[in-house]
């Protein structure tokens, strides 16, 4: 396909893709192969551009085959030359600052997934991935919109994206639990658009969802700022983001997807969440920006699609862990924070590790190295979304053997599980999809160090939505109370990597903790699958202890409810 792509017009490559799809039976997200590659989905020209850039020298074809079709062996994980990205770690970076004892409140929202096409009364227990649409059916029960086995409530259901009444109720009910005006700021870790197939999306639909959502956020939170990051569904095609250097002379101004970055950055600027220079940078650099969110705290927002497996443009120059430059940007901003004696939060959508199914190994390895270099002194927390679940991910320091014989190349799989350094907080989703409840979290944050000192989780049990006159939100649990093993964690200490490392190790000997964590992952969903075996407990703990894809590769697969 590479040879064809560099010698034939795009229309020929698109036609070849349609023929191959029909002949082989590609897994597609459209009604037909034509709609996927040439019709409304329109992926053919993007794939043609990718194939023209691929090279066997950097393992591109092998990687594309392995991660998209699972018939080729995955390329080996590269070792990271950290000197290309950041300076050596000074002794002053080894210790986190002492907490002040004073706190502020921060709201964490994620995976909004507003569904403008939600159809009240349609089949909510369907056989398709996304239910509550006019065409949803349950093929086993032979039910649909006219005889639904479970009617879609106006307030949502377990297998559907967020109807407007559910999404809006998340804000409307907050004052039952805390004073919304006491929220210092909000982080939103991405995903606005509903889970439609490729042939059901359009530029106009993406623009509508993004504009409406940020109008709602601004109206609900008023003067309290919101700091967003892009999710994989916040683009068209879904997850596709092209690096600015994809062809000679390319830059952020002529990137084919710049329209979306320009739109989002203009919305954030209009809402007063970022300034004009930050908006200009975001418009030309994939939506990335840095914002001084509070005295001594910088929030660094990066586009994690550049390590996401579904972004096809990650499959050229595959051995370069930072083709887009987004991780160099992150490292540079962290060095600036360190020099200024400030702390940083990193917000991104797609998690870098956990079960290892979402990110690609090379960029996630570099991301892990960056996090470890600037932890625990500069980075106060890393925040993700994407999974729709309430999860945690621990970054452990490298073992002394990860650099050998004076080599500058880091073996990023060689971690020391006795040295927890940093936390990845994976926020729960507003959307219930798939099989979850709706939820969000409020953080207690030290107002000097900006470390997380408390986490309260709130949820709406959408399995009961047909009985509601208005959505019912509830307090689910307090993290410090639920996971303070033996009551031994000091009341003034943050909920940091050591706190959660203690939890993960206790889970290996106390399976009740595993079951509690497993239920809370789904926000106490009634369809939560059990994790009662020793093998499931070991697998779940291994995921929690994995900060990158390469580290997660050591975990056993298929032993849990995943």
Secondary structure, 3 states (H helix, E strand, C coil): CHHHHHHCCHHHHHHHHHHHHHHHHCCCCCCCHHHHHCCCCCCHHHHHHHHHHCCHHHCHHHHHHHHHHCCCCCCCCCCEEHHHCCCCCCHHHHCCCCCCCCEEEEEEECCCCECCCCCCCCECCCCCCCCCCCCCCECCCCECCCCCCCECCCCCCCCCCECHHHHHHHHHCHHHCCCHHHEEEEEECCCCECCCCHHHCCHHHHHHHHHHHHHHHHHHHCCCEEEECCCCCCCCCCCCCCCCCCCCCCCCCCCCCHHHHHHHHHHHHHCCCCCHHHHHHHHHCCCCEEEEEECCEEEEECCHHHCECCCHHHHCCCCCCCCCCHHHHHHHHHHHHHHHCCEEEEECCCCCCCCCCCECHHHHHHHHHHHHHCCCCCEEEEEECCCCCCEEEEEEEECHHHCCCCCCEECCCCEEEEEEEEEEEECCCCCCCCCCCEEEEEEEEECCCCCEEEEEEEEECHHHHHHCCCCCEEEEEEHHHHHCHHHCCCCCCCCCHHHHHHHHHHHCCCHHHHHHHHHHHCCCCCCCCCCCCHHHHHHHHHHHCCCCHHHHCCCCCCCCCC
